[in-house]
Amino acid sequence: MITIENNAEQSEALIDPAMIDNLTNIKRGVPELPSDNRLSETPLARSHLAQKHHYPSISSGPNNDSHLQIEPQSTSLAVEAAVSIIINGIHYAVLMASPHQLEYLAVGFLFSEGLIQYSHELLDWEVTHLADLASYQQFAQDSNDEDFDSVSIEQSLEQFQDYDIYVVELVLSQRCHQRIQAQKRQLAGRTGCGMCGITGLTQALPDLSAYSPDHLHHEPNRQTGITGIQTSAPSLDSLLALRQQVDAAQHTHQLTGAVHAAATIHNQQLYLFEDVGRHNALDKLIGWQLRQKADVSCVLMTSRLSIELVQKSIRSQIPWLVGMSAPTSTAVRVAERYGLGLAGFLRNNRVTYYTKQDNI
C-alpha cells in the first residue's frame, strides 16, 4: 500500500513493504520493532515538481533532426533527515539519514562506535519529530539549554525549516555510560561519509583484532555469537538470486533512485534496510541483528564497499560482505587482515571475489 497525503504544497509517500512483496511473490521478512507506539509512520519520499529536458531520438546525442523536448513532471525525492542521537542526556551525534527504523539505526551506530556490545544494554529509547515551533520549544526546554530563549528558538526554527529533524533519545546501562564519558566527543556525520567528525586516527583506524576469526575461536558466543555460522564463500548462483530479490524489494529506491540498501537472508527470508547513506543502511541491519539476536552469514550492499562498511562488518562478525560495485584497496587490505570475505561487482551474471579466494 502506498498512501499519498495531498495538500496545497506537496504530497508525502508512506511506503508499505507488503505492497512490493505482494506484487513480486518474494518471501520477505519485515523487521519488527517494539509495539509501543513510539514509532509513528514517517515519510520516506516526497513529491516535487520538476522539468525534464530530453531529445526524443534513441541515439546517444542530438542530431539535426532532434528537437529538444521539455516536459513538466512530478518526481519522488527521498527524505534526508537530520537525526540527533542523545545518549543518557549527552548530545553525541547528528546523522543525515532516512527517518525510518531509527531505533535500529541508533543501536547499530552505537555498536559500530564501540559504545555497546549487546542489545540488552539499551534500556529505553524515544523518537521525537521536531516538526513545528511547539515541538522545538519543548525539546529546547527539556534540554535545559540556557542559550535558547523564545526569540532564538524562533530564529533557529526559521533556519531549520528546510530540514526534517528527529531526536533519538537513548538510555543505556551504567557501563555504557562510562564508555561514553571516556570517549566523549561530538560527531556530525554527512550522508556520503560515515567517518566525518572523527578527530583521532586511532578512532578512525581502530585495531579490530579482537573480532578476527582466530581470536573469536577462543571466545565462543562472544558478541553476536556467529562462530557456528557456515562461512564458506556464497556461490554465484546464490548471490545472483539474492540480488534479484533485492532489486525487486528495494521499493524506496524504485520510487526515488536515491537510496542504498543492506540486505541479508535469515531463515530463508529477505531482510532489507534502506537509507540515503550506505553506512546508515548497514547500521540498521546491524541494529536489527543485535535486537533480534540473528545470525547473519552474508550481507549484500547496493553500493561500493568502502572502509567504514568493512569495519562495521568485522565488528559485527559478518562473515561475507558483498557489493554491487567495487571495493576500495583499503577495504580489501583490512578485510584480508581480519578474515572478512569480500566480493564486489555483483552484476550482469558475474561477481568478483577479493578475499578468501582459497575457500571458493
C-alpha positions in Angstrom: 0.0 0.0 0.0 1.2 3.5 -0.9 -0.6 6.2 0.9 -0.4 9.7 -0.6 -1.4 12.6 1.5 -2.1 15.6 -0.7 -2.1 19.2 0.4 -1.6 22.5 -1.3 2.2 22.4 -1.3 3.3 18.8 -1.5 2.4 15.1 -1.1 4.2 12.6 1.1 4.5 8.9 0.3 4.4 6.3 3.1 5.6 3.1 1.6 4.3 -0.3 2.8 6.8 -3.2 2.3 3.8 -5.5 1.8 3.0 -3.8 -1.5 6.2 -4.9 -3.1 6.0 -8.3 -1.5 2.5 -9.0 -2.8 3.4 -7.9 -6.3 6.6 -9.9 -6.6 5.8 -13.0 -4.5 9.1 -12.6 -2.7 9.2 -14.0 0.8 10.4 -11.0 2.7 10.8 -10.7 6.4 9.5 -7.4 7.7 11.9 -6.3 10.6 9.8 -6.0 13.7 10.2 -3.1 16.2 8.7 -2.9 19.7 5.0 -2.4 19.5 4.8 0.6 21.9 3.6 3.4 19.6 6.8 5.3 19.9 7.5 4.9 16.2 4.9 6.6 14.1 4.9 6.3 10.3 7.3 8.7 8.7 7.5 10.0 5.1 10.3 8.3 3.2 9.7 10.2 -0.1 8.0 13.5 -1.1 6.8 14.6 -4.5 8.4 17.6 -6.2 7.5 19.3 -9.5 10.5 19.1 -11.9 11.2 19.8 -15.5 12.6 17.1 -17.8 14.7 18.1 -20.8 15.4 15.4 -23.4 15.8 14.6 -27.0 13.3 12.1 -28.4 15.9 10.4 -30.6 17.1 7.0 -29.4 20.6 7.9 -30.4 23.1 8.9 -27.7 23.1 12.6 -28.6 21.3 15.3 -30.5 21.3 15.4 -34.3 19.9 17.7 -37.0 16.5 16.0 -36.8 16.3 16.1 -33.0 14.2 18.7 -31.2 14.6 19.4 -27.5 11.6 18.3 -25.6 10.7 19.9 -22.3 8.2 18.2 -20.0 7.0 19.1 -16.5 6.8 16.0 -14.3 6.2 15.1 -10.7 9.2 13.3 -9.2 9.6 11.5 -5.9 12.5 12.6 -3.7 14.0 10.6 -0.9 13.6 12.3 2.5 17.0 13.0 4.1 16.6 13.9 7.8 18.9 15.2 10.5 18.8 12.6 13.3 20.2 13.8 16.6 21.3 10.9 18.8 21.3 11.7 22.6 22.7 9.1 24.9 21.9 9.4 28.6 21.3 13.1 28.2 24.6 13.6 26.2 24.3 15.0 22.7 26.5 12.5 20.9 26.0 12.6 17.2 24.0 14.1 14.3 23.4 11.7 11.3 21.9 12.5 8.0 19.6 9.6 7.3 16.3 8.3 6.1 13.8 8.7 9.0 12.8 5.0 9.2 13.8 2.3 11.7 15.6 4.8 13.7 16.0 2.5 16.7 17.9 0.0 14.6 20.0 2.8 13.2 20.9 4.1 16.6 21.7 0.7 18.0 23.8 -0.3 15.0 25.6 3.0 15.0 26.4 2.8 18.8 27.6 -0.8 18.2 29.8 0.3 15.4 31.1 3.1 17.6 32.1 0.6 20.3 29.7 2.1 22.9 27.5 -1.0 23.2 28.3 -4.7 22.9 24.9 -6.3 23.4 21.3 -5.3 22.7 20.2 -5.5 26.3 22.5 -2.6 27.2 19.8 -0.4 25.6 17.3 0.2 28.4 14.9 2.6 26.8 14.5 4.8 23.8 12.3 7.5 22.4 12.0 9.2 19.0 10.7 12.8 18.6 10.0 14.5 15.4 10.7 18.3 15.6 8.0 19.3 13.2 6.8 22.7 14.4 7.6 25.5 16.8 5.9 23.8 19.8 7.9 20.6 19.5 11.1 22.5 19.1 10.3 24.7 22.1 9.6 21.6 24.1 12.9 20.0 23.0 14.9 23.1 23.9 13.1 23.2 27.3 13.8 19.6 28.0 17.4 20.0 27.0 17.9 22.7 29.7 19.8 24.8 27.2 20.1 28.3 28.7 21.4 29.7 25.4 17.9 29.5 23.9 15.1 32.0 24.7 11.9 32.4 22.8 13.5 34.7 20.2 16.5 32.5 19.5 14.2 29.4 19.2 12.1 31.1 16.5 15.2 32.2 14.7 16.6 28.6 14.8 13.3 27.2 13.6 13.4 29.5 10.6 16.9 28.3 9.9 15.9 24.7 10.2 12.6 24.9 8.3 14.2 23.2 5.2 15.2 20.2 7.3 13.4 17.2 8.7 14.7 16.9 12.3 14.4 13.8 14.5 15.7 13.3 18.0 16.5 9.8 19.2 17.0 9.7 23.0 18.6 6.5 24.3 19.0 5.3 27.9 22.0 2.9 28.1 23.3 0.9 31.0 25.8 2.4 33.5 28.7 0.5 32.0 27.8 2.0 28.6 27.6 5.5 30.2 31.1 5.1 31.4 32.3 4.3 27.9 30.5 7.4 26.6 32.2 9.6 29.1 35.6 8.1 28.3 35.1 8.6 24.6 33.0 11.8 24.9 33.0 13.8 21.7 30.7 15.4 19.3 30.2 13.9 15.8 28.5 15.3 12.8 28.0 12.8 10.0 27.0 13.6 6.5 25.2 11.4 4.0 28.2 10.5 2.0 30.7 9.8 4.8 30.5 7.5 7.7 33.6 8.9 9.5 33.1 12.6 9.4 34.0 14.3 12.7 36.4 11.7 13.9 39.5 13.6 15.0 41.8 10.8 16.2 43.4 8.4 13.8 43.1 5.7 16.5 39.3 6.1 16.3 39.2 6.2 12.5 41.6 3.3 12.1 40.9 1.0 15.0 42.5 -2.3 15.9 39.9 -4.9 15.1 42.0 -8.0 16.1 39.6 -8.8 18.9 36.9 -9.5 16.2 39.1 -11.7 14.0 38.1 -15.4 13.5 41.3 -16.6 15.2 40.6 -14.6 18.3 36.9 -15.4 18.4 37.8 -19.1 18.1 39.0 -19.0 21.6 36.0 -16.9 22.8 32.8 -18.8 21.6 29.5 -16.9 21.7 31.2 -13.6 22.0 29.1 -10.6 20.8 26.5 -11.9 18.4 27.8 -15.4 18.5 28.2 -16.2 14.9 31.0 -18.7 15.4 28.7 -21.6 14.4 27.7 -20.0 11.0 28.7 -21.5 7.8 31.3 -19.1 6.5 32.2 -20.7 3.1 32.0 -18.4 0.2 28.5 -17.8 -1.2 28.1 -19.2 -4.7 27.5 -17.0 -7.8 24.0 -18.6 -8.2 23.0 -17.8 -4.6 24.3 -14.2 -4.9 22.5 -13.6 -8.2 19.3 -14.9 -6.6 19.8 -12.6 -3.6 20.4 -9.6 -5.9 17.3 -10.4 -7.9 15.2 -10.3 -4.6 16.9 -7.1 -3.5 16.2 -5.4 -6.9 12.5 -6.3 -6.6 12.1 -5.4 -3.0 14.0 -2.1 -2.8 10.8 -0.1 -3.1 12.1 3.2 -1.9 14.9 3.2 -4.4 12.4 2.3 -7.1 10.4 5.3 -6.2 13.3 7.8 -5.7 16.5 6.3 -7.2 18.4 7.9 -4.3 18.8 5.3 -1.5 21.2 2.4 -0.7 20.3 -0.9 0.8 21.8 -3.5 3.1 20.2 -6.9 2.8 20.6 -10.5 4.1 18.8 -13.8 4.1 17.7 -15.1 7.5 15.6 -18.2 8.0 15.0 -18.2 4.2 13.5 -14.7 4.3 14.9 -11.5 2.9 15.6 -8.7 5.3 16.3 -5.3 3.6 17.2 -2.0 5.1 17.2 1.2 3.0 18.8 4.6 3.7 20.2 7.6 1.9 23.5 6.7 3.5 25.1 3.3 2.7 26.7 3.2 6.2 23.3 4.0 7.8 21.7 1.1 5.9 24.3 -1.3 7.3 23.9 0.2 10.8 20.2 -0.5 10.5 20.9 -4.1 9.6 23.4 -4.5 12.4 20.9 -2.9 14.9 18.3 -5.4 13.7 20.8 -8.2 14.0 21.5 -7.3 17.7 17.9 -6.7 18.7 16.7 -9.9 17.1 19.9 -11.9 18.1 20.0 -13.1 14.5 23.0 -14.9 13.0 23.9 -13.4 9.6 26.3 -15.2 7.1 26.3 -12.7 4.2 25.3 -9.1 3.7 24.7 -7.5 0.3 25.2 -3.8 -0.2 23.9 -2.0 -3.2 26.9 0.4 -3.1 30.6 0.3 -3.3 32.5 -1.3 -0.4 34.4 1.4 1.4 36.5 1.0 4.6 33.7 2.0 7.1 31.5 -0.8 5.8 34.3 -3.3 6.2 35.0 -2.1 9.7 31.3 -2.3 10.7 31.1 -5.8 9.2 34.2 -7.0 11.1 32.9 -5.6 14.4 29.5 -7.4 14.0 31.2 -10.6 12.8 29.5 -10.8 9.4 31.5 -13.5 7.5 30.8 -12.2 4.0 30.2 -8.7 2.7 29.2 -8.4 -1.0 28.7 -5.2 -3.0 27.1 -4.4 -6.3 30.0 -2.0 -7.0 33.8 -2.2 -6.4 35.6 -2.2 -3.1 38.4 0.2 -2.3 42.0 -1.0 -1.9 42.0 -0.2 1.8 38.7 -2.1 2.3 40.3 -5.2 0.7 43.5 -5.0 2.7 41.6 -4.6 6.0 39.2 -7.4 5.1 42.1 -9.7 4.4 43.9 -8.8 7.6 40.8 -9.6 9.8 39.4 -12.5 7.8 36.3 -10.9 6.3 35.1 -12.4 3.0 34.7 -9.6 0.4 33.2 -9.7 -3.1 32.1 -7.0 -5.5 30.7 -6.2 -8.9 27.7 -8.4 -8.4 26.0 -7.6 -11.7 25.4 -9.0 -15.2 25.7 -12.6 -14.1 29.1 -12.2 -12.5 30.8 -11.5 -9.2 34.4 -10.9 -8.2 35.9 -12.4 -5.0 38.6 -10.3 -3.5 39.4 -12.3 -0.2 39.2 -15.9 1.0 39.7 -17.0 -2.6 41.3 -20.3 -1.5 37.9 -21.2 0.0 36.0 -20.8 -3.2 
